[in-house]
C-alpha cells in the first residue's frame, strides 16, 4: 500500500505526482492507512528497495523520522521513535518475570527487540527466529543502532518459520515475544495470532511462570477494533491473566497496542517496576518506567468498553486483518 513518489513527475514504484508551479521538488512516502485516509511525509532519499520471497522491503531516509524500514507497504520502524515501540514490547514482560533467563523472539529481524532484551542482565540466551533471511541481513547491514545486538554472543539467530521452530523444540522459555508483522490479508504471519497457535504452540513452550507478549496492531480510539480487541480476547481464552496496553507512536500516525499474558498474576507496583529496572537494565530507558506503564495500561473508556464486550476469537477461518495487503500472497509462513 505504501507508495514512494517524486514531485517532479519522475515515476518511482508506479506512483507519479506533479505539484503546482512554484512548489519545490521533493520526494515523498505515502501510506494508505484506511480507504479514505493516507499518511504522507517527505524523504531525503531512498536508501534501498527490494523484494524477498516473502515480502517487499524498503529503507527510506525520511525528513521527519530519520531512517524508516517499510515492509509490504507498511512502515515498521522509524529511527526517531522506534524506542517507544520496542521498550513497550520488551521491558514490561521481562520486568514482571522474576528472573528471565531464556527469551524467544518470533520475528524481530530488525534486531531492535533483541537489542532491548540484551540490556537485561538476567538474560542468558535470546533466540531470534525470523523467516526472512534477506530482511535480517538487510537490517544487520543498514541499521547501525543494532550492530552490537547482532554481535552479542547471547543471541542465537535462527532463520525459520516461528511456528515450526517452536514445535520442534523441547526446551521452555521464560518469555516469548511476538514481534511479528501485522496480520494483513496476503501477509506471511496472520496464523501466528490465532487461538490454536497460542494454545497449542506458544503456551506449552513457556516455563513455569512464563510470560507471552505480542504486538497487537493499531489501538487508537477508532482503529483498535481492527485486530487489537480480538487479539486481547483470544489470549483471554488461553491465559488466566491478560494485560492490554498501548502508546502513541508518531511515525505510525496512531496509537499502537500490545498484549501481555501469563498464568501467573501481574502484581508489581510502579515503584517495584522502577526498582527492577534499576537493578536489571543497563542504560536508561527513554520512554518506559513504572509510572509510564501504569499510564499505558490504563486504556480509555471507549477502548475498555470495546475490549470488555469483544466476543471475536481469532482463528484461521475467522481472521481479522488491518487495512492493507501482503505482497501478492508470495508465500504463506505456515
C-alpha positions as CSV (number, residue, x, y, z in Angstrom):
1,X,0.0,0.0,0.0
2,X,2.9,2.4,0.7
3,X,4.0,4.4,-2.4
4,X,7.0,6.5,-3.0
5,X,6.5,9.3,-5.4
6,X,8.6,12.2,-6.7
7,X,7.0,15.6,-7.2
8,X,8.9,16.5,-10.4
9,X,6.9,13.8,-12.2
10,X,9.6,11.1,-12.1
11,X,8.0,7.7,-11.5
12,X,9.0,5.6,-8.5
13,X,7.2,2.4,-7.7
14,X,4.5,3.3,-10.1
15,X,3.3,6.5,-8.4
16,X,3.6,9.9,-10.1
17,X,2.8,13.2,-8.6
18,X,3.4,16.6,-10.1
19,X,3.0,19.7,-7.9
20,X,1.5,23.1,-8.9
21,X,4.0,25.5,-10.3
22,X,6.1,27.3,-7.7
23,X,6.2,24.3,-5.3
24,X,9.6,22.9,-4.6
25,X,10.6,19.5,-5.9
26,X,10.6,16.8,-3.3
27,X,10.3,13.0,-2.8
28,X,7.5,11.7,-0.6
29,X,6.4,8.5,1.0
30,X,2.7,7.8,1.1
31,X,0.9,5.1,3.1
32,X,-2.8,4.3,2.8
33,X,-3.9,3.8,6.4
34,X,-7.6,3.4,5.5
35,X,-9.6,3.6,2.3
36,X,-10.1,7.3,2.8
37,X,-7.0,8.2,4.8
38,X,-3.4,8.5,3.7
39,X,-0.3,9.4,5.7
40,X,2.4,11.2,3.8
41,X,5.9,12.6,4.6
42,X,8.9,13.9,2.8
43,X,12.0,11.9,2.1
44,X,15.7,12.9,1.9
45,X,16.4,9.8,-0.1
46,X,15.5,6.2,-0.9
47,X,18.3,4.1,0.5
48,X,17.2,0.7,-0.7
49,X,14.2,-1.1,-2.2
50,X,13.9,-4.7,-2.9
51,X,11.8,-7.9,-2.7
52,X,12.3,-11.2,-0.9
53,X,10.4,-14.4,-1.4
54,X,8.1,-13.3,1.4
55,X,7.7,-9.5,1.3
56,X,8.7,-6.2,-0.3
57,X,11.2,-4.1,1.7
58,X,12.4,-0.5,1.6
59,X,14.7,1.6,3.7
60,X,13.9,5.3,3.4
61,X,15.7,8.4,4.8
62,X,12.8,10.5,5.9
63,X,12.8,14.1,6.8
64,X,10.7,13.9,10.0
65,X,11.5,10.4,11.3
66,X,15.1,9.6,10.1
67,X,15.7,6.1,8.6
68,X,12.5,4.1,8.2
69,X,12.0,0.5,7.4
70,X,9.0,-0.3,5.3
71,X,7.7,-3.9,4.7
72,X,4.8,-4.7,2.3
73,X,4.0,-1.0,2.2
74,X,3.6,-0.7,5.9
75,X,6.1,1.4,8.0
76,X,7.6,-1.0,10.5
77,X,10.1,1.2,12.3
78,X,11.5,4.7,12.2
79,X,14.8,5.8,13.7
80,X,13.4,8.7,15.7
81,X,10.7,6.9,17.7
82,X,11.3,3.1,17.4
83,X,12.4,3.2,21.1
84,X,8.7,3.7,22.1
85,X,7.6,0.5,20.3
86,X,10.5,-1.7,21.4
87,X,10.7,-0.6,25.0
88,X,6.9,-1.2,25.3
89,X,7.2,-4.6,23.6
90,X,10.1,-5.9,25.6
91,X,10.5,-4.4,29.1
92,X,7.1,-5.0,30.8
93,X,7.3,-8.8,30.3
94,X,10.9,-9.1,31.3
95,X,10.4,-6.9,34.4
96,X,7.3,-8.7,35.6
97,X,9.1,-12.0,35.3
98,X,11.0,-12.8,38.5
99,X,14.2,-14.0,36.7
100,X,14.1,-14.1,32.9
101,X,17.0,-16.1,31.5
102,X,15.8,-17.5,28.2
103,X,13.8,-15.4,25.8
104,X,12.4,-16.4,22.4
105,X,11.5,-13.8,19.7
106,X,9.1,-14.6,17.0
107,X,10.1,-12.4,14.1
108,X,12.2,-9.4,15.2
109,X,14.5,-9.5,12.2
110,X,15.2,-5.8,12.5
111,X,17.2,-6.5,15.7
112,X,15.8,-3.8,17.9
113,X,13.8,-6.3,20.1
114,X,16.9,-8.3,20.7
115,X,18.8,-5.1,21.5
116,X,16.3,-4.2,24.2
117,X,16.2,-7.8,25.7
118,X,20.0,-7.9,25.8
119,X,20.1,-4.9,28.1
120,X,18.7,-7.1,30.8
121,X,21.5,-8.6,33.0
122,X,19.4,-11.6,33.9
123,X,19.2,-12.8,30.3
124,X,21.5,-15.6,29.4
125,X,20.1,-16.6,25.9
126,X,18.0,-14.9,23.3
127,X,16.6,-16.9,20.4
128,X,15.5,-14.7,17.5
129,X,13.6,-16.6,14.9
130,X,12.7,-14.8,11.7
131,X,11.6,-16.5,8.5
132,X,13.1,-13.9,6.1
133,X,16.9,-14.1,6.0
134,X,17.1,-11.3,3.4
135,X,15.3,-8.9,5.8
136,X,17.6,-9.9,8.6
137,X,20.7,-9.4,6.6
138,X,19.4,-6.2,5.2
139,X,18.8,-4.8,8.7
140,X,22.1,-6.1,10.0
141,X,23.8,-4.2,7.2
142,X,21.9,-0.9,7.3
143,X,20.6,-0.4,10.9
144,X,23.8,0.6,12.7
145,X,22.0,1.0,16.1
146,X,21.6,-2.7,16.3
147,X,25.0,-3.9,15.3
148,X,26.1,-4.7,18.9
149,X,23.0,-6.8,19.4
150,X,23.7,-8.9,16.3
151,X,27.2,-9.5,17.6
152,X,26.2,-10.4,21.2
153,X,27.2,-14.0,22.0
154,X,23.9,-14.5,23.9
155,X,22.0,-14.0,20.6
156,X,21.1,-17.2,18.7
157,X,19.8,-16.1,15.2
158,X,17.5,-18.7,13.6
159,X,16.1,-18.5,10.1
160,X,12.9,-20.5,10.2
161,X,9.2,-20.2,10.5
162,X,8.5,-19.4,14.1
163,X,5.7,-21.9,14.4
164,X,7.9,-24.8,13.1
165,X,10.8,-23.7,15.3
166,X,8.7,-23.7,18.5
167,X,7.1,-27.0,17.5
168,X,10.5,-28.6,17.0
169,X,12.0,-27.5,20.4
170,X,11.7,-29.4,23.7
171,X,13.0,-26.6,25.9
172,X,11.0,-23.9,27.6
173,X,11.4,-20.2,27.7
174,X,10.8,-17.6,30.4
175,X,9.4,-15.1,28.0
176,X,8.2,-15.5,24.4
177,X,7.8,-12.3,22.4
178,X,5.7,-11.9,19.2
179,X,7.4,-9.2,17.2
180,X,5.6,-10.2,14.0
181,X,4.4,-8.3,11.0
182,X,0.8,-7.1,11.3
183,X,-1.9,-9.5,10.3
184,X,-2.7,-8.3,6.8
185,X,-4.5,-10.1,4.1
186,X,-1.9,-11.9,2.0
187,X,0.8,-11.3,4.6
188,X,3.1,-14.1,5.9
189,X,2.0,-14.5,9.5
190,X,-1.6,-13.9,10.4
191,X,-1.9,-17.5,11.5
192,X,0.5,-16.7,14.4
193,X,-2.2,-14.6,16.0
194,X,-4.7,-17.5,16.3
195,X,-6.1,-19.2,19.4
196,X,-4.8,-22.6,18.3
197,X,-1.3,-21.2,17.9
198,X,-1.3,-19.6,21.3
199,X,-2.9,-22.6,23.0
200,X,-1.0,-25.5,21.2
201,X,2.3,-23.9,20.3
202,X,3.2,-20.9,22.5
203,X,1.8,-21.8,25.9
204,X,3.4,-25.3,26.0
205,X,6.8,-23.7,25.4
206,X,6.6,-21.3,28.3
207,X,8.4,-22.3,31.5
208,X,6.6,-22.1,34.9
209,X,5.6,-18.5,35.5
210,X,6.4,-17.7,31.8
211,X,5.1,-14.7,30.1
212,X,4.0,-14.2,26.5
213,X,3.7,-10.7,24.9
214,X,2.8,-9.7,21.3
215,X,2.4,-6.6,19.3
216,X,-1.2,-6.3,18.6
217,X,-1.7,-3.7,15.9
218,X,-3.3,-0.3,15.9
219,X,-5.1,0.6,19.2
220,X,-6.4,4.0,18.6
221,X,-9.9,5.2,19.5
222,X,-11.2,4.2,16.1
223,X,-8.6,1.6,14.9
224,X,-8.5,-0.7,18.0
225,X,-11.4,-2.8,16.7
226,X,-9.4,-4.0,13.6
227,X,-7.3,-6.6,15.5
228,X,-6.3,-5.3,18.9
229,X,-9.5,-6.1,20.7
230,X,-9.8,-9.6,19.2
231,X,-6.2,-10.5,19.9
232,X,-6.8,-9.5,23.5
233,X,-10.0,-11.6,23.7
234,X,-8.3,-14.5,22.0
235,X,-5.4,-14.5,24.6
236,X,-8.1,-14.4,27.3
237,X,-9.3,-17.8,26.2
238,X,-5.8,-19.2,26.7
239,X,-4.2,-17.5,29.7
240,X,-5.5,-16.6,33.2
241,X,-4.1,-13.1,33.3
242,X,-4.0,-10.8,30.2
243,X,-2.9,-7.1,30.2
244,X,-3.6,-4.9,27.1
245,X,-1.7,-1.7,26.8
246,X,-1.0,1.0,24.2
247,X,1.1,4.0,23.4
248,X,1.1,6.7,20.7
249,X,3.9,6.3,18.1
250,X,4.3,9.4,15.9
251,X,5.6,7.7,12.8
252,X,2.7,5.2,12.8
253,X,0.2,8.1,12.9
254,X,-1.7,6.2,15.6
255,X,-1.7,4.6,19.0
256,X,-0.2,1.1,19.0
257,X,-1.2,-1.9,21.1
258,X,0.5,-4.8,22.8
259,X,-1.0,-7.6,24.9
260,X,0.9,-9.4,27.7
261,X,-0.4,-12.8,29.0
262,X,0.5,-15.4,31.6
263,X,-0.9,-17.9,34.1
264,X,0.9,-16.0,36.9
265,X,-0.5,-12.7,38.0
266,X,1.0,-9.3,37.2
267,X,1.2,-7.7,40.6
268,X,4.1,-5.3,40.7
269,X,3.6,-1.6,41.6
270,X,5.1,1.2,39.6
271,X,7.8,1.6,42.3
272,X,8.6,-2.1,42.1
273,X,8.9,-1.9,38.3
274,X,11.3,1.1,38.7
275,X,13.4,-0.9,41.2
276,X,13.7,-3.9,38.9
277,X,14.5,-1.5,36.0
278,X,17.4,0.0,38.1
279,X,18.7,-3.4,39.2
280,X,18.4,-5.3,35.8
281,X,18.6,-3.0,32.8
282,X,21.8,-1.5,31.5
283,X,21.4,2.1,30.5
284,X,18.4,4.4,30.7
285,X,15.1,3.8,29.1
286,X,13.9,6.8,27.1
287,X,10.2,6.1,27.3
288,X,9.2,3.4,29.8
289,X,9.2,3.5,33.6
290,X,6.8,2.3,36.3
291,X,4.5,5.3,36.0
292,X,4.5,5.2,32.3
293,X,3.5,1.5,32.3
294,X,0.7,2.4,34.7
295,X,-0.4,5.0,32.2
296,X,-0.2,2.9,29.0
297,X,-2.0,0.0,30.6
298,X,-4.9,2.3,31.6
299,X,-6.9,2.4,28.4
300,X,-9.6,5.0,27.6
301,X,-13.2,4.4,28.5
302,X,-14.2,3.7,24.9
303,X,-11.4,1.1,24.3
304,X,-12.0,-0.6,27.6
305,X,-15.7,-0.9,26.7
306,X,-14.8,-2.5,23.4
307,X,-12.4,-4.9,24.9
308,X,-14.9,-5.9,27.7
309,X,-17.5,-6.6,25.1
310,X,-15.3,-8.2,22.4
311,X,-16.5,-11.8,21.6
312,X,-14.5,-12.5,18.4
313,X,-11.8,-15.2,18.8
314,X,-9.0,-15.1,16.2
315,X,-8.8,-18.3,14.2
316,X,-7.6,-19.2,10.7
317,X,-11.1,-19.3,9.5
318,X,-12.3,-16.1,11.2
319,X,-9.1,-14.0,10.9
320,X,-9.3,-10.2,11.1
321,X,-6.8,-8.0,9.3
322,X,-5.6,-4.5,9.5
323,X,-6.1,-2.4,6.3
324,X,-3.6,-3.4,3.6
325,X,-2.4,-6.4,1.6
326,X,0.6,-8.6,1.6
327,X,2.9,-8.7,-1.4
328,X,0.8,-10.8,-3.8
329,X,0.5,-13.8,-1.5
330,X,4.1,-14.7,-2.3
331,X,4.5,-17.3,0.4
332,X,2.4,-18.3,3.4
333,X,4.6,-18.5,6.5
334,X,3.0,-21.7,7.6
